Amino acid sequence: MVTWRSGHVSTYPADFVQLMQRKANRRRWEPQLWDTSHVVAEVRHDDLMSDAEVRRRALLDYRAHGLLVVRGVPTSGVPTEDFFDALRIPIWEGPFGLRSIDTRVQAVAYNVAETAEALPPHTDLAGYEWPPSGQMLHLLVNDTTGGESIAVDGWQALHSLRTDEPEMFDVLVDVPVAHRLFSENRETFARAPLVRLDTEGAVSGFRFSNQTIQPLPLDEPRLAEWHLAYAELTRRLLDPQQAVSFKLEEGDAYLTHAHRVLHGRTAFATGGDRCIRDVYFEFDNVLALVDQLTGELF
């Protein structure tokens, strides 16, 4: 009940007030940080597409943990675009005008992803001011052995660093660092802190790529402090006990919250063909889909 200055009294039903509160706070979902016993959520592609309840549960798990494995995604036709079209999630235009990137071993490799070597955990496209916040990696062809997928919860590593070494955490939030990705005729270059916080001080974004990171300027006042913090964070991210691993077969894919989860792989045998397709999107579109499936939109 509200009594206005004029003397008029307005009465609002309790359920109306509760509904307004839910609408105001509907995106305040709590990420569930991984522990050493974390199990990766998996779903079959056909079940995801045909059963609304399966889709709701799978996407809720993806929202909470930032990682979802989808088994048996078709590999014929335009498979990855068909997948996102079916979910009505727009594809993010990839680097240098590409809607998807097929990565396979090259005789002259652009980076380590185009070799059979192990690929350490990282986030993609850190050279963008706003890297894509969602990523799908879809294994189209695999005639090799090895190449097990690896994922790390970057937000969990940041949480432990913030708890144990708050001054190191603050340096990573404050000091901007550049990342660069380029070709013969195009370039991306962005300078921003590795860690982004929201208005309430919670971690909302993270970029980490040893492949594209650039040296800090030598006149950076906190140069030494930043390097110590970066080394400690790297140690935590590369701790084998903090990583999860899973094997993809042809057609399998996994989705990451790309501002949170780092991905990598173990080495694989040379001599056979292996092609994995990267597609990017915005995680906000997944949140909107979850709102629709759960009724939280209304």
C-alpha positions in Angstrom: 0.0 0.0 0.0 1.3 3.4 -1.0 0.0 6.7 0.4 0.9 9.6 -2.0 1.5 13.2 -0.9 -1.9 14.1 -2.3 -3.5 11.7 0.1 -4.4 9.2 -2.6 -3.9 5.6 -1.6 -2.8 2.9 -4.1 -3.0 -0.8 -3.2 -1.0 -3.4 -5.1 -1.5 -7.2 -4.8 1.4 -9.1 -3.4 1.7 -11.3 -6.4 2.0 -8.3 -8.7 4.9 -6.9 -6.6 6.6 -10.3 -6.6 6.2 -10.6 -10.4 7.8 -7.2 -10.9 10.7 -8.2 -8.6 11.2 -11.4 -10.7 11.2 -9.4 -13.9 13.7 -6.9 -12.5 16.1 -9.7 -11.3 15.5 -12.4 -13.8 19.0 -12.2 -15.2 20.6 -12.5 -11.8 21.4 -16.2 -12.2 24.2 -17.6 -10.1 27.1 -19.2 -12.0 28.0 -22.6 -10.4 31.8 -22.7 -10.2 33.4 -26.1 -10.9 35.2 -28.1 -8.3 37.6 -31.1 -8.8 34.6 -33.5 -9.2 32.8 -31.5 -11.8 31.0 -33.6 -14.5 30.5 -32.1 -17.9 26.8 -32.0 -19.0 26.0 -33.9 -22.2 22.9 -34.1 -24.4 22.0 -35.9 -27.6 21.5 -33.6 -30.5 18.2 -35.2 -31.6 16.8 -35.0 -28.0 17.9 -31.4 -27.7 16.0 -30.5 -30.9 12.8 -32.6 -30.4 12.1 -32.4 -26.7 11.5 -29.0 -25.1 12.1 -30.2 -21.6 15.4 -31.8 -22.5 16.4 -28.5 -24.2 15.3 -26.5 -21.1 17.4 -28.7 -18.7 20.4 -28.7 -21.0 20.5 -24.9 -21.5 19.9 -24.3 -17.8 23.0 -26.4 -17.1 24.9 -24.6 -19.8 23.9 -21.3 -18.3 25.1 -22.4 -14.8 28.3 -24.0 -15.8 29.3 -22.5 -19.1 29.9 -25.8 -20.9 27.7 -28.3 -22.7 28.6 -31.2 -24.9 26.2 -32.1 -27.7 26.6 -35.6 -29.1 25.7 -36.6 -32.7 25.3 -33.2 -34.4 24.8 -33.8 -38.2 27.9 -33.3 -40.3 26.3 -33.1 -43.7 24.7 -30.1 -45.4 25.5 -26.9 -43.5 25.5 -28.6 -40.1 26.6 -25.8 -37.7 24.4 -23.2 -39.3 21.5 -25.6 -39.3 22.1 -26.2 -35.6 21.9 -22.5 -34.7 19.0 -21.8 -37.0 17.0 -24.5 -35.3 17.7 -22.9 -31.9 17.1 -19.4 -33.4 20.5 -18.2 -32.2 22.2 -15.8 -34.6 25.8 -16.7 -35.6 28.4 -14.1 -34.8 30.4 -13.0 -37.9 33.8 -14.5 -37.3 37.2 -13.0 -37.8 37.9 -11.5 -41.2 34.3 -12.0 -42.5 33.9 -15.7 -41.9 30.8 -17.2 -40.4 32.8 -20.3 -39.3 36.4 -21.5 -39.2 37.5 -25.0 -40.1 40.8 -25.9 -38.3 42.9 -28.7 -39.6 46.6 -29.5 -39.8 48.5 -27.2 -42.2 51.9 -27.7 -43.7 52.7 -24.1 -42.9 50.6 -23.4 -39.7 49.3 -20.0 -38.8 49.2 -21.0 -35.1 49.5 -24.1 -32.9 45.8 -24.9 -33.5 46.8 -25.9 -37.1 49.4 -28.4 -35.8 49.0 -31.8 -34.1 50.6 -30.4 -30.9 48.8 -30.0 -27.6 46.8 -26.7 -27.4 46.8 -25.2 -23.9 43.5 -23.8 -22.5 42.6 -20.3 -23.9 39.8 -18.1 -25.0 39.4 -17.1 -28.6 39.6 -13.7 -30.4 41.0 -11.8 -27.4 42.1 -9.2 -30.0 38.5 -7.9 -30.2 37.2 -5.1 -28.0 34.2 -7.4 -27.3 35.2 -11.0 -28.0 32.2 -13.3 -28.9 30.8 -14.6 -25.6 29.7 -17.9 -27.0 31.5 -20.6 -29.0 30.7 -24.0 -30.5 33.5 -26.4 -31.5 32.1 -29.1 -33.9 34.3 -32.1 -34.8 33.4 -32.8 -38.5 36.2 -35.3 -39.4 38.5 -37.3 -37.2 40.8 -40.0 -38.6 43.4 -39.6 -35.9 44.0 -40.8 -32.3 44.4 -38.5 -29.3 43.2 -34.9 -29.4 41.1 -35.1 -26.2 39.2 -31.9 -25.5 40.1 -29.9 -22.3 38.1 -27.2 -20.6 38.8 -25.0 -17.6 36.5 -22.8 -15.6 38.3 -19.4 -15.7 35.9 -17.9 -13.3 36.7 -20.5 -10.7 40.4 -19.8 -11.1 39.7 -16.1 -10.7 37.6 -16.7 -7.6 40.4 -18.7 -5.9 42.9 -16.0 -6.9 40.6 -13.2 -5.5 40.2 -15.2 -2.3 43.9 -16.0 -1.8 45.7 -13.0 -3.4 43.2 -10.1 -3.7 45.9 -7.6 -4.7 47.0 -9.8 -7.6 43.3 -10.1 -8.7 42.9 -6.3 -8.5 46.0 -5.8 -10.8 44.4 -8.1 -13.4 41.2 -6.1 -13.2 42.9 -2.7 -13.5 45.9 -3.0 -15.9 45.0 -3.1 -19.6 46.9 -5.5 -21.9 46.8 -5.8 -25.6 46.0 -8.9 -27.8 46.6 -9.0 -31.5 45.3 -11.3 -34.3 46.2 -10.6 -37.9 46.5 -11.8 -41.4 48.3 -10.5 -44.5 45.7 -7.8 -45.0 43.6 -7.6 -41.8 44.2 -7.1 -38.1 42.4 -7.1 -34.8 44.0 -5.3 -31.8 42.4 -4.6 -28.5 43.8 -3.3 -25.2 41.7 -4.1 -22.1 42.2 -5.7 -18.7 42.0 -9.5 -18.7 39.2 -9.4 -16.1 35.9 -7.5 -16.4 33.6 -6.9 -13.4 29.9 -6.0 -13.4 28.4 -3.1 -11.5 28.2 -5.2 -8.4 31.8 -6.3 -8.5 31.3 -9.8 -9.7 33.4 -11.3 -12.6 31.5 -11.0 -15.8 34.2 -11.4 -18.4 37.6 -13.0 -18.9 40.1 -13.1 -21.8 43.1 -15.3 -21.8 45.3 -16.2 -24.8 49.0 -16.7 -24.6 49.0 -17.0 -28.4 47.8 -13.4 -29.1 48.9 -11.5 -25.9 51.3 -8.5 -26.5 54.0 -7.2 -24.1 53.0 -4.6 -21.6 54.6 -1.1 -22.2 57.8 -0.8 -20.2 56.5 2.4 -18.6 53.5 0.6 -17.1 53.7 1.5 -13.3 52.6 -1.9 -12.2 54.6 -3.9 -14.7 56.2 -6.2 -12.2 53.0 -6.7 -10.1 51.1 -7.6 -13.3 53.6 -10.2 -14.4 53.6 -11.8 -10.9 49.7 -11.9 -11.0 49.6 -13.3 -14.5 52.1 -16.0 -13.6 50.0 -17.0 -10.6 46.8 -17.0 -12.6 48.4 -19.1 -15.3 49.6 -21.6 -12.7 46.0 -22.0 -11.5 44.5 -22.3 -14.9 47.0 -25.0 -16.0 46.6 -27.1 -12.8 45.5 -30.5 -14.2 43.1 -30.9 -11.2 41.1 -27.9 -12.3 40.5 -29.1 -15.8 37.9 -31.5 -17.2 38.5 -33.6 -20.3 36.2 -35.4 -22.7 36.5 -37.3 -26.0 34.7 -36.1 -29.1 33.7 -38.4 -31.9 32.8 -37.3 -35.4 29.7 -35.1 -35.2 30.1 -34.3 -31.5 30.4 -30.6 -30.5 30.6 -28.6 -27.3 29.4 -25.1 -26.4 31.3 -22.7 -24.1 30.5 -19.5 -22.4 33.5 -17.9 -24.1 33.9 -15.1 -21.6 34.4 -17.7 -18.9 35.5 -21.2 -20.0 38.9 -21.8 -21.6 39.2 -24.6 -24.1 42.2 -26.6 -25.4 43.2 -30.2 -26.4 45.8 -32.8 -26.0 48.2 -33.7 -28.9 46.9 -36.1 -31.6 48.6 -38.4 -34.0 49.6 -37.1 -37.4 48.9 -38.9 -40.7 45.1 -38.7 -40.6 42.6 -36.0 -41.3 41.0 -34.0 -38.4 38.8 -31.0 -38.9 37.0 -29.0 -36.2 34.7 -26.1 -37.0 34.5 -23.1 -34.8 31.3 -21.0 -34.7 30.8 -18.0 -32.5 27.6 -16.4 -31.1 26.5 -14.2 -28.2 25.7 -15.9 -24.9 23.0 -13.3 -24.3 20.9 -15.1 -27.0 21.2 -18.3 -25.0 20.0 -16.4 -21.9 17.0 -15.1 -23.9 16.2 -18.7 -25.0 16.4 -19.9 -21.4 14.0 -17.1 -20.4 11.6 -18.3 -23.0 11.8 -22.0 -22.1 11.6 -21.4 -18.3 8.9 -18.7 -18.5 11.1 -16.3 -16.7 10.5 -13.8 -19.4 6.9 -13.2 -18.2 
